[in-house]
Amino acid sequence: QVQLVESGGGLVQPGGSLRLSCAASGSIFTIVDMGWYRQAPGKERELVATKNSGGATNYVDSVKGRFAISRDNAKNTVYLQMNSLEPENPAVYYCKPRLYTDYTTWGDYWGQGTQVTVSS
């Protein structure tokens, strides 16, 4: 079993910052990729940022230069630093690690989500 605990969401004013965290625990052999996705009401879930085990990152265009994904491999934790947040519809942010639970078994796991709202 793999457990994911997300934290850091909340209400922030436009231009403000938030830092999301997602800690993975349980039967983890190694984590390959760690990513953040978001889903607004009535919209499909979209990729926000990913970071693989080699350190390569990928961001959706709308957050480039404002968001930064990082990971602490020793803690199996991924972070999303969100700066210069813009007014937008509320969205739930989800972390999604792709990990191996043993030498051959891998899967994608979703966190429970954390609400982010940018509003004055």
C-alpha positions in Angstrom: 0.0 0.0 0.0 1.1 3.5 -0.8 -0.2 6.5 1.1 0.0 10.1 -0.1 -0.6 13.1 2.1 -1.0 16.5 0.5 -0.9 19.8 2.3 -0.4 23.5 1.8 -3.5 24.6 -0.1 -5.8 27.4 0.9 -7.0 30.9 0.1 -4.5 33.4 -1.2 -4.7 36.9 -2.7 -3.7 37.5 -6.2 0.1 37.9 -6.4 0.6 35.8 -3.4 2.3 32.5 -2.9 1.6 29.0 -1.7 3.7 25.9 -1.3 2.1 22.6 -1.7 3.6 19.4 -0.3 2.9 15.8 -1.0 4.6 13.1 1.1 4.5 9.5 -0.1 4.9 6.5 2.3 4.3 2.8 2.4 5.5 0.1 0.1 7.8 2.3 -2.1 10.8 0.8 -3.8 11.6 3.8 -5.9 9.8 6.9 -7.3 10.3 7.6 -11.0 8.3 10.7 -11.6 6.5 13.1 -9.4 3.9 15.5 -10.7 1.2 18.0 -9.8 -2.1 18.2 -11.6 -5.1 20.5 -11.0 -8.8 20.3 -11.7 -11.2 23.2 -11.7 -15.0 22.6 -11.4 -16.4 21.4 -14.7 -13.0 21.0 -16.3 -10.7 18.1 -17.0 -7.7 17.5 -14.8 -4.6 19.0 -16.3 -0.9 18.7 -15.8 0.8 21.5 -13.9 4.4 20.3 -13.4 6.4 17.1 -13.3 9.9 16.2 -12.2 11.6 12.9 -13.0 14.2 11.1 -11.1 16.9 12.6 -13.3 15.8 16.1 -12.3 14.2 17.1 -15.6 11.1 19.2 -15.2 8.1 20.0 -17.3 5.6 22.8 -16.8 2.3 23.8 -18.4 2.9 27.1 -20.2 0.6 29.1 -18.0 2.7 28.6 -14.9 6.2 28.8 -16.4 8.3 31.3 -14.5 5.9 31.4 -11.6 5.8 27.8 -10.3 8.6 25.5 -9.3 8.5 21.8 -8.6 11.0 20.2 -6.4 11.5 16.9 -4.6 13.2 15.5 -1.6 14.0 12.0 -2.5 15.1 11.1 1.0 11.6 12.0 2.3 9.7 10.8 -0.8 8.2 14.3 -0.9 7.4 16.6 -3.8 6.7 20.3 -3.5 5.1 22.9 -5.7 6.1 26.5 -5.0 3.5 28.7 -6.5 4.4 32.4 -6.8 2.6 35.3 -8.4 -0.7 33.5 -8.2 -3.3 34.8 -10.5 -7.1 35.1 -10.0 -8.7 32.0 -11.3 -11.4 29.6 -10.5 -10.9 27.4 -7.5 -9.0 24.3 -8.4 -8.0 21.2 -6.5 -4.3 20.3 -6.8 -3.3 16.6 -6.9 0.1 15.1 -6.7 0.8 12.0 -8.7 3.9 10.0 -8.2 4.8 7.1 -10.6 6.6 4.6 -8.5 7.7 1.0 -8.2 6.6 -1.0 -5.2 9.1 -3.7 -6.1 11.5 -4.5 -8.9 8.8 -5.0 -11.4 5.6 -3.6 -10.2 4.9 0.1 -10.8 1.8 2.3 -10.9 0.5 5.9 -10.7 -0.9 7.0 -7.4 -3.1 10.0 -6.8 -3.2 12.2 -3.7 -6.4 13.2 -2.1 -6.2 16.7 -3.4 -5.7 20.1 -1.8 -7.9 23.1 -2.6 -6.3 26.3 -3.9 -8.3 29.5 -4.3 -6.9 32.8 -5.6 -9.2 35.6 -4.8 -9.2 39.1 -3.3 
